[in-house]
Amino acid sequence: MKMFSLYLSFSLFGLFNILNLNQSFSQTTITIGAQTTQSGTSGASPYNYAWESRRVQFVYTKAEIDAAGGFAGAISAIAWDVSEINSGSLLNYTIRLAHTTATDASSHNAASLTTVKNAHTLTAGSTGWRTIAFDSNFNWNGTDNLLVDVCWGVNSGYGYNGQVYMYNNVANQTISVYSTSANQCGTSTSTTRNYKPRVQLTIGATCNAPIATITKTCATDFASYSLAVNVTDLGDATGVDITDGTTTYETNVGLGTYTISGLTTGKTIYVQDNADVACKYSEAFAICNICTDAPSLPTDECADAPLIDLTQPFAGSTSCSYTASAGSPSGCGTIENDSWMTFIAASSDVEIEFQVGTCSSGYGIQLVVFSGSCGSLSELAGSCVNPASDGYNSGTTSSWIFSGLTIGNTYYIRIDGYAGDLCDYWFTPISGVVITPANDLCADAMTLACGGSDIASNILATATDAPTACSGGGTTSKGVWYTFTGTGQEVIISTDNAGTNFDTDINIFSGSCGSLSCIGGDTDSGTGTTSSYTFTATNAVTYFIYVDGNGATEGQFEISLTCTGCNANAGSWN
């Protein structure tokens, strides 16, 4: 009988533990704290309309979470016990969580925060538990304390209302910072108070969520954007859905890259387990903003001016909080909100096409080029354009042409809104502007076709992949690569073209990068110091061309590939 009782006790104990184990991995909602007091109509809390922007932090300890029945797992929602509703919505309401060893909010907590609820509008709602479902789960490790960071703003109004129930009448339970006009989400908290919010946490089993890298690309006019969603790990899923919560773009797909195009509003993209939508990766994207998303945005002062970046047609705006530069040279109109770019001259003549978007006052922009260096600038004669003298106003597309530059020198462009006008604009350099070459390495050689040509420069090239020169090809220095496939015709490779303005060398190879065989080279067989080389290219053989300067010379060149005679792939007469 004792043996049976012992066995029964052991079995029940084991069953009890198994039931507890199963329970610990099912989703549950725990409540921490009692309805001890209200937060006050202007008191620091995660729900209050007294300040246009506020940031608050508080800590729930491991002991509190454990005592409430919590466990290590994925926190998917949080709730506040609202006792009085706000008179307005909280804008850009954001929730961030972190693990922490801190046990209270005695000072600002700089732990690495994870955004679990992206910026959104939190409406007033109703009294009682206000549950906020997360965009991304937070996997609590069951060991550390839990830091909660809530911020919002800037609201369109305020009112002394909006309260939640609080508990724990002990010092340093909540810490906050507030403002009537500036968003405080990035400002350190500083003012502490007794009590912290009564809270509910929804905790579930952890999962191995999908992993993705999402790349945003803005349209040239910044009116829309596309997203390339690269799913690199399915996690526990056999397939994933790609959705924004309203529109599903892909269903039950595997690893790979998926493109979402034509987006014109902010989106939160979810890559979620097709069989368990709570197991997901998410990332938020805002609409394109020319002041933050444009590459190499002009700077407020000359000294910080970046080099024009042509990864896409250069774009900017005079509305990006620019001020009149200190010590900016006079000339080309008065200055109100100027900004600066630089470029390197590849020719003595430069042409830049530009377009001015709709402007706030309808005037337009004024442009001017300077030589020299910041603090000692000289206006380039003939480079000033403005709406008053040239008609380059709101909605204009035109070409900006100026001359008298020295090849290889750096020049400064000053862009200013005429009479302080706020305008978006787009530049497309046509000729004479140096860019970093994309074909600096053999592996990145640019393809030339018969009858084709390319205008480029070696000024920003390197000699990283410079080959040993062929007979007649001089001594190689910094240059760029081209490639073409032979067709059995005689070919002429030449820099003897109108776009070449310095002493060039060319070298031609067959084979593959890393295993090249010389065909031949030339320094000055073209007009003046230009280069030209002629040979019969074997059908289907791949050739590589290296173009550089003679010695250390640099500048702009125009290379052409001319094919003459019969094409081995032309077919035959019947």
C-alpha positions as CSV (number, residue, x, y, z in Angstrom):
1,M,0.0,0.0,0.0
2,K,2.8,2.4,0.8
3,M,4.5,1.5,-2.5
4,F,1.3,2.2,-4.4
5,S,0.8,5.5,-2.6
6,L,4.4,6.5,-3.3
7,Y,4.0,5.6,-6.9
8,L,0.7,7.5,-7.1
9,S,2.3,10.6,-5.5
10,F,5.3,10.4,-7.8
11,S,3.0,10.0,-10.9
12,L,0.8,13.0,-9.9
13,F,3.9,15.1,-9.1
14,G,5.3,14.2,-12.6
15,L,1.9,14.9,-14.2
16,F,1.7,18.2,-12.4
17,N,5.1,19.2,-13.7
18,I,4.3,18.1,-17.2
19,L,1.1,20.2,-17.1
20,N,3.0,23.2,-15.8
21,L,5.7,22.7,-18.6
22,N,3.0,22.6,-21.2
23,Q,1.3,25.7,-19.7
24,S,4.6,27.7,-19.7
25,F,4.8,27.4,-23.5
26,S,1.2,28.4,-24.3
27,Q,0.1,32.0,-24.7
28,T,-1.1,33.7,-21.6
29,T,-1.8,37.3,-20.4
30,I,-0.4,38.2,-17.0
31,T,-1.4,41.3,-14.8
32,I,1.2,43.1,-12.8
33,G,0.1,45.7,-10.1
34,A,-3.1,46.8,-8.5
35,Q,-5.4,49.8,-9.0
36,T,-3.6,51.7,-6.2
37,T,-3.9,55.2,-7.6
38,Q,-4.5,57.1,-10.8
39,S,-1.6,58.7,-12.7
40,G,-2.9,62.3,-12.6
41,T,-4.2,64.5,-15.4
42,S,-0.7,65.7,-16.2
43,G,1.4,63.0,-14.4
44,A,4.0,61.0,-16.3
45,S,2.4,57.8,-17.6
46,P,2.2,55.9,-20.9
47,Y,-1.3,57.4,-21.7
48,N,-1.8,61.2,-21.1
49,Y,-2.7,64.2,-23.2
50,A,-1.2,67.0,-21.1
51,W,2.0,67.4,-23.1
52,E,2.3,67.5,-26.9
53,S,5.3,65.1,-26.8
54,R,6.5,62.9,-24.0
55,R,8.9,60.0,-23.3
56,V,8.5,57.7,-20.3
57,Q,10.4,54.7,-19.0
58,F,9.7,52.2,-16.2
59,V,11.0,48.7,-15.2
60,Y,9.1,45.5,-14.4
61,T,11.4,43.2,-12.5
62,K,11.8,39.5,-13.2
63,A,10.4,38.8,-9.7
64,E,7.2,40.7,-10.6
65,I,6.8,38.9,-13.9
66,D,7.4,35.5,-12.3
67,A,5.0,36.2,-9.5
68,A,2.3,37.1,-12.0
69,G,2.7,33.8,-13.8
70,G,5.0,35.0,-16.6
71,F,7.8,32.9,-18.2
72,A,10.6,33.3,-20.8
73,G,8.9,33.8,-24.1
74,A,7.7,36.1,-26.8
75,I,5.8,39.2,-25.5
76,S,3.3,40.1,-28.2
77,A,1.2,42.8,-26.6
78,I,1.0,45.2,-23.7
79,A,-2.1,46.8,-22.0
80,W,-2.6,49.9,-19.8
81,D,-5.5,50.1,-17.3
82,V,-7.2,53.3,-18.5
83,S,-9.2,55.2,-15.8
84,E,-9.8,58.4,-17.8
85,I,-9.6,58.7,-21.6
86,N,-7.6,61.3,-23.4
87,S,-9.3,64.2,-25.2
88,G,-7.2,63.6,-28.3
89,S,-5.0,61.1,-30.1
90,L,-1.4,60.5,-29.3
91,L,0.6,60.9,-32.6
92,N,3.7,58.8,-33.5
93,Y,3.0,56.6,-30.4
94,T,6.0,54.2,-30.2
95,I,6.8,51.3,-27.7
96,R,10.3,50.0,-27.2
97,L,11.5,47.2,-24.9
98,A,14.9,46.1,-23.6
99,H,16.4,43.7,-21.1
100,T,18.0,45.5,-18.2
101,T,19.7,44.8,-14.9
102,A,18.2,48.0,-13.4
103,T,15.4,47.5,-10.9
104,D,13.9,51.0,-11.1
105,A,13.8,54.2,-13.1
106,S,16.2,56.3,-11.0
107,S,18.0,57.5,-14.1
108,H,17.6,57.4,-17.9
109,N,18.1,53.8,-19.1
110,A,20.3,53.7,-22.2
111,A,19.9,50.0,-22.8
112,S,19.7,48.9,-26.5
113,L,16.0,49.2,-27.3
114,T,13.9,47.1,-29.6
115,T,11.0,48.8,-31.3
116,V,8.0,46.5,-30.8
117,K,5.2,48.9,-31.8
118,N,6.1,51.3,-34.6
119,A,5.1,54.9,-34.6
120,H,1.3,55.1,-35.1
121,T,-1.7,57.1,-33.9
122,L,-3.1,55.9,-30.6
123,T,-6.7,57.1,-30.4
124,A,-8.4,57.9,-27.1
125,G,-10.3,54.6,-26.9
126,S,-12.3,53.8,-23.8
127,T,-11.7,53.1,-20.1
128,G,-10.5,49.7,-19.0
129,W,-7.7,47.6,-20.4
130,R,-6.2,49.3,-23.5
131,T,-4.3,46.5,-25.3
132,I,-1.7,47.4,-27.9
133,A,-0.6,44.5,-30.1
134,F,3.0,44.6,-31.1
135,D,4.3,44.8,-34.7
136,S,7.3,42.6,-33.6
137,N,7.4,40.3,-30.6
138,F,10.0,40.8,-27.9
139,N,11.6,37.6,-26.7
140,W,12.0,38.0,-23.0
141,N,14.9,35.8,-21.7
142,G,13.3,35.1,-18.3
143,T,16.4,36.2,-16.5
144,D,16.7,40.0,-16.8
145,N,14.3,42.7,-15.8
146,L,12.1,44.3,-18.5
147,L,12.5,48.0,-19.5
148,V,9.5,49.6,-21.1
149,D,10.0,52.8,-23.1
150,V,7.0,54.7,-24.5
151,C,7.0,58.0,-26.5
152,W,4.8,60.1,-28.7
153,G,4.4,63.4,-30.4
154,V,4.2,66.0,-31.5
155,N,0.4,66.1,-30.9
156,S,-1.8,68.8,-32.5
157,G,-3.2,69.8,-29.1
158,Y,-3.2,69.1,-25.4
159,G,-5.6,68.8,-22.5
160,Y,-5.3,67.9,-18.8
161,N,-6.8,64.5,-19.0
162,G,-5.9,60.9,-19.8
163,Q,-5.1,58.7,-16.8
164,V,-4.1,55.1,-16.0
165,Y,-4.0,53.1,-12.8
166,M,-0.6,53.0,-11.1
167,Y,0.9,51.0,-8.3
168,N,4.0,50.8,-6.1
169,N,4.3,54.0,-4.1
170,V,8.1,54.0,-4.0
171,A,10.5,56.6,-5.4
172,N,12.0,56.3,-8.9
173,Q,9.3,54.1,-10.4
174,T,8.8,56.2,-13.6
175,I,11.1,58.6,-15.3
176,S,10.1,61.0,-18.1
177,V,10.8,64.1,-20.3
178,Y,8.3,66.2,-22.1
179,S,7.9,69.1,-24.6
180,T,5.2,71.3,-26.1
181,S,6.8,71.5,-29.5
182,A,9.6,68.9,-30.2
183,N,9.4,65.2,-30.5
184,Q,11.1,63.6,-27.4
185,C,11.5,60.0,-28.6
186,G,15.3,60.6,-28.9
187,T,15.7,62.7,-25.7
188,S,17.0,61.2,-22.5
189,T,14.4,61.0,-19.6
190,S,15.2,63.1,-16.5
191,T,12.3,63.6,-14.1
192,T,11.3,60.7,-11.8
193,R,8.1,60.0,-9.8
194,N,6.6,57.5,-7.5
195,Y,4.3,54.7,-8.9
196,K,4.5,52.9,-12.2
197,P,1.7,51.8,-14.5
198,R,-0.4,48.7,-13.8
199,V,0.2,46.5,-16.8
200,Q,-0.8,43.4,-18.7
201,L,1.7,41.4,-20.8
202,T,0.7,38.8,-23.3
203,I,3.5,36.1,-23.5
204,G,3.7,33.1,-25.7
205,A,6.1,30.4,-26.8
206,T,9.1,31.7,-28.6
207,C,9.6,30.8,-32.2
208,N,12.4,30.9,-34.7
209,A,11.1,33.8,-36.8
210,P,12.0,34.3,-40.5
211,I,15.0,36.5,-41.2
212,A,14.9,39.0,-44.1
213,T,16.9,42.0,-45.3
214,I,14.7,44.7,-46.8
215,T,16.2,47.4,-49.1
216,K,14.3,50.6,-49.9
217,T,14.9,52.4,-53.2
218,C,13.3,55.8,-53.8
219,A,12.1,56.8,-57.3
220,T,14.1,59.6,-59.0
221,D,11.4,62.1,-58.2
222,F,11.0,60.8,-54.6
223,A,7.3,60.4,-55.1
224,S,7.3,56.7,-54.6
225,Y,9.6,53.9,-53.5
226,S,10.2,50.1,-53.9
227,L,11.3,47.5,-51.5
228,A,13.4,44.5,-52.2
229,V,12.6,41.8,-49.6
230,N,15.4,39.3,-49.4
231,V,14.3,36.3,-47.3
232,T,17.5,34.6,-46.1
233,D,16.1,32.2,-43.4
234,L,12.7,30.7,-43.0
235,G,13.1,30.0,-39.3
236,D,10.5,27.5,-38.2
237,A,8.4,28.1,-41.4
238,T,8.1,26.0,-44.5
239,G,6.9,29.1,-46.4
240,V,6.4,32.8,-45.6
241,D,3.9,35.5,-46.4
242,I,5.0,39.0,-47.2
243,T,2.4,41.5,-46.2
244,D,1.8,45.0,-44.8
245,G,-1.2,43.8,-42.8
246,T,-3.7,44.9,-45.4
247,T,-2.2,43.8,-48.7
248,T,-0.4,40.5,-49.1
249,Y,2.3,40.7,-51.7
250,E,3.6,37.1,-51.6
251,T,2.0,34.0,-50.2
252,N,3.8,30.9,-48.9
253,V,7.1,31.6,-50.6
254,G,10.6,30.3,-49.9
255,L,14.1,31.9,-49.8
256,G,14.7,34.6,-52.4
257,T,14.3,38.2,-53.2
258,Y,10.8,39.7,-53.8
259,T,10.1,43.2,-55.0
260,I,7.3,45.5,-54.0
261,S,7.0,48.6,-56.2
262,G,5.1,51.8,-56.5
263,L,4.6,52.4,-52.8
264,T,3.5,56.0,-52.0
265,T,2.6,55.7,-48.2
266,G,4.5,54.5,-45.2
267,K,4.4,50.7,-44.7
268,T,5.3,48.2,-42.1
269,I,6.3,45.0,-43.9
270,Y,5.9,41.6,-42.2
271,V,7.6,38.5,-43.3
272,Q,5.6,35.9,-41.4
273,D,5.3,32.2,-41.0
274,N,2.5,31.1,-43.3
275,A,1.2,28.7,-40.7
276,D,1.9,30.9,-37.6
277,V,1.4,34.6,-38.4
278,A,2.5,35.6,-34.9
279,C,6.0,34.3,-35.8
280,K,7.4,37.1,-38.0
281,Y,10.0,39.6,-38.9
282,S,8.9,43.2,-39.4
283,E,10.4,46.5,-40.5
284,A,8.8,50.0,-40.9
285,F,9.4,52.3,-43.9
286,A,8.4,55.9,-44.3
287,I,7.6,57.6,-47.6
288,C,10.6,59.0,-49.4
289,N,11.9,62.4,-48.2
290,I,14.2,64.2,-50.4
291,C,15.9,65.8,-47.4
292,T,16.8,62.5,-45.7
293,D,16.8,59.9,-48.5
294,A,18.7,61.7,-51.3
295,P,22.3,60.5,-51.7
296,S,25.0,62.9,-50.8
297,L,22.6,65.7,-49.8
298,P,24.2,69.2,-50.0
299,T,25.4,70.6,-46.8
300,D,24.7,73.9,-45.1
301,E,28.3,75.1,-45.1
302,C,31.0,75.1,-47.8
303,A,33.5,73.3,-45.7
304,D,31.4,70.1,-45.4
305,A,30.3,70.0,-49.1
306,P,30.1,66.4,-50.5
307,L,31.2,65.3,-53.9
308,I,28.3,64.9,-56.4
309,D,27.2,61.3,-56.2
310,L,25.8,59.9,-59.5
311,T,24.4,56.6,-58.2
312,Q,21.2,58.2,-59.4
313,P,20.4,61.6,-60.8
314,F,21.4,64.0,-58.1
315,A,18.4,65.4,-56.1
316,G,18.1,68.0,-53.4
317,S,15.8,70.7,-51.9
318,T,16.2,74.2,-50.6
319,S,13.5,73.2,-48.0
320,C,15.9,71.0,-45.9
321,S,16.4,73.5,-43.0
322,Y,19.3,75.3,-44.7
323,T,20.4,78.8,-43.5
324,A,22.5,81.5,-45.1
325,S,26.1,80.4,-44.9
326,A,28.5,82.3,-42.8
327,G,31.0,84.2,-45.0
328,S,29.3,83.1,-48.3
329,P,30.8,85.1,-51.2
330,S,28.6,87.8,-52.7
331,G,27.3,87.6,-56.2
332,C,24.5,85.8,-58.0
333,G,21.8,87.4,-55.8
334,T,21.2,87.6,-52.1
335,I,21.5,84.5,-50.0
336,E,18.7,83.1,-47.8
337,N,18.9,79.3,-47.6
338,D,22.0,78.2,-49.6
339,S,23.6,74.8,-49.6
340,W,26.8,73.4,-51.1
341,M,28.1,70.6,-53.4
342,T,31.4,70.0,-55.0
343,F,32.5,68.3,-58.3
344,I,35.8,67.6,-60.0
345,A,36.2,68.9,-63.6
346,A,36.8,66.3,-66.2
347,S,36.8,68.9,-69.0
348,S,37.2,72.7,-69.3
349,D,33.5,72.8,-70.3
350,V,30.7,71.4,-68.1
351,E,27.0,70.8,-69.0
352,I,24.5,69.9,-66.3
353,E,20.8,69.4,-67.0
354,F,18.5,70.5,-64.1
355,Q,14.9,70.5,-63.3
356,V,13.2,72.7,-60.7
357,G,10.1,71.3,-59.0
358,T,7.1,73.2,-57.7
359,C,8.3,75.9,-55.4
360,S,6.6,77.4,-52.3
361,S,6.6,80.9,-53.7
362,G,6.9,80.1,-57.4
363,Y,10.2,81.8,-57.9
364,G,12.8,79.1,-58.3
365,I,16.5,78.6,-57.5
366,Q,19.8,80.4,-58.2
367,L,23.0,78.5,-59.0
368,V,26.6,79.6,-59.2
369,V,30.0,77.8,-59.4
370,F,33.2,78.9,-57.5
371,S,36.8,77.9,-57.8
372,G,39.4,78.0,-55.0
373,S,38.7,76.7,-51.5
374,C,36.2,77.5,-48.8
375,G,37.0,80.9,-47.3
376,S,38.8,82.0,-50.5
377,L,36.3,81.4,-53.3
378,S,36.1,83.1,-56.7
379,E,33.0,83.1,-58.8
380,L,33.4,81.3,-62.2
381,A,32.5,83.8,-64.9
382,G,29.3,82.9,-66.7
383,S,28.2,80.3,-64.1
384,C,25.5,82.3,-62.3
385,V,21.9,81.5,-63.2
386,N,18.7,82.7,-61.5
387,P,15.0,83.2,-62.2
388,A,15.4,87.0,-62.5
389,S,17.9,86.9,-65.4
390,D,17.5,83.5,-66.9
391,G,13.9,82.4,-66.3
392,Y,15.0,79.3,-64.3
393,N,11.9,79.3,-62.1
394,S,9.4,76.9,-60.6
395,G,8.7,73.9,-62.9
396,T,11.7,74.7,-65.2
397,T,13.8,72.1,-67.0
398,S,17.0,73.5,-68.6
399,S,20.7,73.0,-69.3
400,W,23.3,74.8,-67.2
401,I,26.6,75.3,-69.2
402,F,29.8,76.9,-68.0
403,S,33.4,77.0,-69.2
404,G,36.9,77.9,-68.2
405,L,37.5,75.1,-65.8
406,T,40.8,73.3,-65.1
407,I,40.7,69.5,-65.6
408,G,41.2,67.7,-62.2
409,N,40.4,70.8,-60.1
410,T,37.6,70.8,-57.5
411,Y,34.8,73.3,-57.9
412,Y,31.9,74.4,-55.5
413,I,28.3,74.7,-56.5
414,R,26.1,77.0,-54.4
415,I,22.4,76.3,-54.5
416,D,20.0,78.9,-53.1
417,G,16.2,79.4,-53.1
418,Y,15.6,82.7,-54.9
419,A,14.2,85.1,-52.3
420,G,14.2,82.2,-49.9
421,D,12.0,80.0,-52.1
422,L,11.5,76.4,-51.0
423,C,12.0,74.1,-54.1
424,D,12.9,70.5,-54.9
425,Y,15.4,70.1,-57.7
426,W,17.1,67.4,-59.8
427,F,20.6,67.6,-61.5
428,T,21.8,65.3,-64.2
429,P,25.4,66.0,-65.2
430,I,25.7,65.6,-69.0
431,S,29.4,66.1,-69.5
432,G,32.6,67.4,-67.9
433,V,31.9,66.1,-64.4
434,V,34.1,63.4,-62.9
435,I,32.4,60.4,-61.3
436,T,33.8,57.4,-59.5
437,P,34.1,54.8,-62.2
438,A,32.0,51.6,-61.8
439,N,34.6,49.7,-64.0
440,D,37.7,50.3,-61.9
441,L,38.3,46.5,-61.7
442,C,38.6,44.0,-64.4
443,A,35.7,42.0,-62.9
444,D,33.4,45.1,-63.4
445,A,34.5,45.8,-67.0
446,M,31.9,47.7,-69.0
447,T,30.7,46.0,-72.2
448,L,31.2,47.8,-75.5
449,A,29.3,46.8,-78.6
450,C,30.4,47.4,-82.2
451,G,29.6,51.0,-83.1
452,G,29.4,51.9,-79.4
453,S,31.3,54.4,-77.3
454,D,31.6,55.7,-73.8
455,I,32.8,59.0,-72.2
456,A,34.6,58.4,-68.9
457,S,37.6,59.6,-66.8
458,N,40.5,58.1,-64.9
459,I,40.7,61.0,-62.4
460,L,38.9,59.1,-59.6
461,A,40.1,55.7,-60.8
462,T,42.7,53.6,-59.0
463,A,45.6,51.4,-60.2
464,T,44.3,48.5,-57.9
465,D,43.7,46.2,-60.9
466,A,46.2,47.8,-63.4
467,P,47.7,45.0,-65.6
468,T,51.2,44.7,-67.0
469,A,51.2,46.7,-70.2
470,C,51.4,45.0,-73.6
471,S,54.0,45.9,-76.2
472,G,53.3,49.5,-77.4
473,G,50.9,50.2,-74.5
474,G,53.2,52.3,-72.4
475,T,53.3,51.8,-68.6
476,T,49.9,51.3,-66.9
477,S,48.7,53.6,-64.2
478,K,45.2,54.3,-62.8
479,G,42.5,53.4,-65.3
480,V,39.3,51.6,-66.2
481,W,38.2,48.4,-67.9
482,Y,36.0,47.5,-70.9
483,T,35.1,44.2,-72.5
484,F,33.7,43.0,-75.8
485,T,33.2,39.7,-77.6
486,G,34.9,39.1,-81.0
487,T,32.8,38.5,-84.1
488,G,35.5,37.6,-86.6
489,Q,35.7,41.2,-87.8
490,E,38.5,43.7,-87.8
491,V,38.0,46.1,-84.9
492,I,39.4,49.6,-84.2
493,I,39.6,50.5,-80.5
494,S,40.2,54.2,-80.2
495,T,40.3,57.3,-77.9
496,D,40.7,59.5,-81.0
497,N,37.3,61.1,-80.4
498,A,35.9,64.5,-79.5
499,G,35.4,63.7,-75.8
500,T,39.1,62.9,-75.2
501,N,41.2,65.8,-73.6
502,F,44.4,64.2,-72.4
503,D,47.2,61.8,-73.2
504,T,45.8,58.2,-73.1
505,D,47.1,54.6,-73.3
506,I,45.2,51.5,-74.3
507,N,46.0,47.8,-73.8
508,I,44.0,44.9,-75.2
509,F,43.9,41.4,-73.7
510,S,42.1,38.1,-74.3
511,G,41.3,35.5,-71.7
512,S,39.7,36.1,-68.3
513,C,40.4,38.4,-65.4
514,G,43.3,37.0,-63.5
515,S,44.5,35.1,-66.6
516,L,45.0,37.7,-69.3
517,S,47.0,37.3,-72.5
518,C,48.3,40.4,-74.4
519,I,46.9,41.2,-77.8
520,G,48.6,44.6,-78.1
521,G,48.7,48.2,-76.9
522,D,49.0,51.8,-78.1
523,T,49.9,55.2,-76.8
524,D,49.8,57.9,-79.5
525,S,48.6,56.4,-82.8
526,G,45.6,58.6,-82.9
527,T,45.4,62.3,-83.4
528,G,47.8,64.1,-81.1
529,T,48.2,62.0,-77.9
530,T,45.2,59.9,-78.4
531,S,45.4,56.1,-78.8
532,S,44.1,53.7,-81.5
533,Y,44.7,50.0,-82.0
534,T,43.4,47.8,-84.9
535,F,43.2,43.9,-85.1
536,T,41.0,41.1,-86.2
537,A,39.0,39.8,-83.3
538,T,38.4,36.0,-83.2
539,N,34.8,35.0,-83.3
540,A,33.3,34.3,-79.8
541,V,36.5,35.2,-77.9
542,T,36.2,37.6,-75.0
543,Y,38.5,40.6,-75.0
544,F,39.4,43.2,-72.3
545,I,40.5,46.8,-72.8
546,Y,42.4,48.8,-70.2
547,V,42.4,52.6,-70.6
548,D,44.7,54.8,-68.6
549,G,46.8,58.0,-68.8
550,N,50.3,58.1,-70.3
551,G,52.4,58.2,-67.1
552,A,50.5,60.0,-64.4
553,T,48.3,62.0,-66.7
554,E,44.6,62.1,-66.0
555,G,41.5,63.5,-67.7
556,Q,38.4,62.6,-69.7
557,F,38.4,60.3,-72.6
558,E,35.9,59.0,-75.2
559,I,36.5,55.4,-76.2
560,S,34.9,53.8,-79.3
561,L,34.7,50.3,-80.8
562,T,34.4,50.2,-84.6
563,C,33.9,46.8,-86.4
564,T,34.6,46.5,-90.1
565,G,34.6,43.7,-92.6
566,C,32.5,40.5,-92.5
567,N,30.8,39.3,-89.4
568,A,31.5,35.6,-88.7
569,N,27.9,35.3,-87.4
570,A,26.3,36.9,-90.4
571,G,25.1,33.7,-92.0
572,S,25.5,32.7,-95.7
573,W,23.9,33.3,-99.1
574,N,21.5,30.7,-100.4
